[in-house]
Amino acid sequence: MNEAVYFDVHFKINQGKLETFKEIAEAMIAATRQETGARGYEWHISDDGTECRLLETYANEAAVTAHISGKAVQEFLPKLLQVSSISGFEVYGYPGSPAARILSARGARIFRRWNGIAS
């Protein structure tokens, strides 16, 4: 069974803060790159520079827990939220009870895997 957990985070970037947003995102990418179980961490910015979509993939519940307790979330996310806001947050797959509580408190909607084909 595929235990992977996916995040789809939507950011609204504050006016005039795109370059600062990118600098903080680069630090988050570097920190996440060091995490065991982080399989994907893709940042997509709209053509007008006002919105970003962050697509994250984690191997399993343990990888999600490591990420939310790690440097990217604990140190850099608060800085990112000084120049942007979260306008949407969805989690696909089950991140585990402790992580689900933390993510829900951040506004995440959690969708448990029901059916399908995954490798």
ABEGO torsion letter per residue (X at the ends): XBABBBBBBBBBBBBGAAAAAAAAAAAAAAAAAABBGBABBBBBBBAAGABBBBBBBBABAAAAAAAAABAAAAAAAAAAAAABBBABBBBBEBAEAAAAAAAAAAGBBBBBBABEBBX
